[in-house]
Amino acid sequence: MNVHNLLIQLHWSFSALAKTNKFVLLLCNENIHFSNLKFMEDILIPIVAIVSVFGFPVVLLWIILEIRKVNLRNRERMSLISQGIMPEEEIRQKKNPNRFVSLRNGIVLIGIAAGILVGFSITEGMSLSDEKAFWIYAASILLFLGIGYLVYFFTTRNMKLEPETTDFPQE
């Protein structure tokens, strides 16, 4: 089957989708059937509507307040400068970065990958249904994620985080 015939077949499948409200995808002679797409209409649209109705005003209010804060700070600095007073610069202290963040992220990602691999191995080896496979994947990912956090805890509990010093040579 050439690409042109496949595209024509996909076009007719998608036009049938609009009529039957079912999603059927024909790809490489395999039929992947998804159940009725009522999920978006029944669950997703009300959630998005509620989040939009309550979230948009909060975000808009936050943006307005941040703009006012910047304008007020600039106005205050300009008035001090016009009176001949040099405003103090805000001293921003450099936070002491946690150098173990990369270690934690690496261990956690390894744990997630191991969980996915174990979940895949179990579901493929036992030929489980999709619903049971989901729970196997979820349980194995969470298990190995927890093991990753434990490994991180035991590796870093005796390590000392040395403060970063910036010593400049004296002349």
C-alpha positions as CSV (number, residue, x, y, z in Angstrom):
1,M,0.0,0.0,0.0
2,N,1.5,3.3,-1.0
3,V,1.4,6.5,0.9
4,H,-1.3,8.1,-1.2
5,N,-3.8,5.2,-0.6
6,L,-3.0,5.3,3.1
7,L,-3.8,9.0,3.2
8,I,-7.1,8.5,1.4
9,Q,-8.0,5.7,3.8
10,L,-7.1,7.9,6.8
11,H,-9.2,10.7,5.3
12,W,-12.2,8.4,5.0
13,S,-11.6,7.1,8.5
14,F,-11.5,10.6,10.0
15,S,-14.7,11.6,8.1
16,A,-16.3,8.5,9.6
17,L,-15.1,9.8,13.0
18,A,-17.2,12.9,12.7
19,K,-20.3,10.9,11.9
20,T,-20.0,8.1,14.5
21,N,-18.2,10.0,17.3
22,K,-15.7,7.1,17.5
23,F,-12.0,7.4,17.0
24,V,-10.6,4.8,14.6
25,L,-7.1,5.1,13.4
26,L,-5.8,2.9,10.6
27,L,-2.0,2.7,10.7
28,C,0.2,0.0,9.2
29,N,-2.8,-2.3,8.9
30,E,-3.5,-2.2,12.6
31,N,-6.8,-1.0,14.1
32,I,-6.5,0.9,17.3
33,H,-10.0,1.5,18.7
34,F,-10.6,4.1,21.3
35,S,-13.8,4.1,23.3
36,N,-16.3,6.9,22.8
37,L,-14.7,10.3,23.1
38,K,-17.2,11.5,25.7
39,F,-14.3,12.1,28.1
40,M,-13.6,15.5,26.7
41,E,-17.2,16.6,26.7
42,D,-18.1,15.1,30.1
43,I,-15.0,15.8,32.2
44,L,-12.4,17.9,30.5
45,I,-14.5,20.9,29.4
46,P,-16.1,21.6,32.9
47,I,-12.6,21.3,34.5
48,V,-11.1,23.8,32.1
49,A,-14.1,26.1,32.5
50,I,-13.9,26.2,36.3
51,V,-10.1,26.7,36.3
52,S,-10.5,29.5,33.7
53,V,-13.3,31.3,35.6
54,F,-11.5,31.3,38.9
55,G,-7.9,31.2,37.7
56,F,-7.9,34.0,35.1
57,P,-9.0,36.8,37.5
58,V,-6.4,35.7,40.1
59,V,-3.6,35.7,37.5
60,L,-4.8,39.0,36.1
61,L,-4.8,40.5,39.7
62,W,-1.3,39.2,40.4
63,I,0.0,40.8,37.1
64,I,-1.6,44.2,38.0
65,L,-0.2,44.2,41.5
66,E,3.3,43.3,40.3
67,I,3.2,46.2,37.8
68,R,2.0,48.6,40.5
69,K,4.8,47.4,42.8
70,V,7.5,48.1,40.1
71,N,6.0,51.5,39.3
72,L,5.8,52.5,43.0
73,R,9.4,51.4,43.6
74,N,10.6,53.4,40.5
75,R,8.6,56.5,41.6
76,E,10.1,56.3,45.1
77,R,13.6,56.0,43.7
78,M,13.0,58.9,41.3
79,S,11.7,61.2,44.1
80,L,14.7,60.3,46.3
81,I,17.1,61.1,43.4
82,S,15.3,64.4,42.7
83,Q,15.8,65.4,46.4
84,G,19.5,64.6,46.1
85,I,19.5,61.5,48.1
86,M,21.1,58.5,46.6
87,P,18.8,55.5,47.2
88,E,20.3,52.4,48.7
89,E,20.7,49.5,46.3
90,E,18.8,46.5,47.3
91,I,21.4,44.0,48.5
92,R,20.5,40.7,47.2
93,Q,22.2,38.0,49.0
94,K,23.3,35.1,47.0
95,K,21.5,32.0,48.1
96,N,23.6,29.1,49.0
97,P,22.7,26.6,46.3
98,N,22.0,23.1,47.2
99,R,24.5,21.1,45.3
100,F,22.7,17.9,45.9
101,V,19.7,18.9,43.7
102,S,21.4,17.3,40.6
103,L,22.1,14.2,42.5
104,R,18.5,13.9,43.7
105,N,17.1,14.6,40.2
106,G,19.4,12.0,38.7
107,I,18.5,9.3,41.2
108,V,14.8,10.1,40.9
109,L,14.9,9.9,37.1
110,I,16.8,6.6,37.2
111,G,14.1,5.3,39.6
112,I,11.3,6.4,37.2
113,A,13.1,4.8,34.3
114,A,13.6,1.6,36.3
115,G,9.9,1.6,37.3
116,I,8.8,2.0,33.6
117,L,11.1,-0.8,32.5
118,V,9.9,-3.2,35.3
119,G,6.3,-2.3,34.6
120,F,6.8,-3.0,30.9
121,S,8.5,-6.3,31.6
122,I,5.7,-7.4,33.9
123,T,2.9,-6.4,31.6
124,E,4.5,-7.9,28.5
125,G,5.5,-11.1,30.3
126,M,2.1,-11.7,31.8
127,S,0.0,-10.4,28.9
128,L,-2.3,-8.3,31.1
129,S,-5.3,-6.2,30.1
130,D,-4.8,-2.4,29.7
131,E,-6.5,-1.6,33.0
132,K,-4.3,-4.0,34.9
133,A,-1.2,-2.9,33.0
134,F,-1.9,0.7,34.0
135,W,-1.9,-0.2,37.7
136,I,1.3,-2.3,37.3
137,Y,3.0,0.6,35.6
138,A,1.8,3.1,38.3
139,A,2.8,0.8,41.2
140,S,6.2,0.0,39.8
141,I,7.0,3.7,39.0
142,L,6.0,4.8,42.5
143,L,7.9,1.9,44.1
144,F,11.1,2.7,42.3
145,L,10.6,6.5,42.8
146,G,10.4,5.8,46.5
147,I,13.5,3.6,46.4
148,G,15.2,6.4,44.5
149,Y,14.3,8.9,47.3
150,L,15.6,6.5,49.9
151,V,18.9,6.0,48.0
152,Y,19.2,9.8,47.9
153,F,18.5,10.2,51.6
154,F,21.1,7.5,52.6
155,T,23.7,8.9,50.3
156,T,23.4,12.5,51.4
157,R,22.7,12.2,55.1
158,N,26.4,12.1,56.1
159,M,27.6,14.6,53.4
160,K,28.2,18.1,54.5
161,L,27.2,21.0,52.4
162,E,30.1,23.4,52.4
163,P,29.3,27.1,52.0
164,E,30.5,28.6,48.8
165,T,33.1,31.3,49.6
166,T,34.3,33.9,47.2
167,D,37.7,34.9,48.5
168,F,39.5,37.4,46.4
169,P,43.3,37.6,46.6
170,Q,44.7,40.5,48.6
171,E,47.1,42.8,46.8
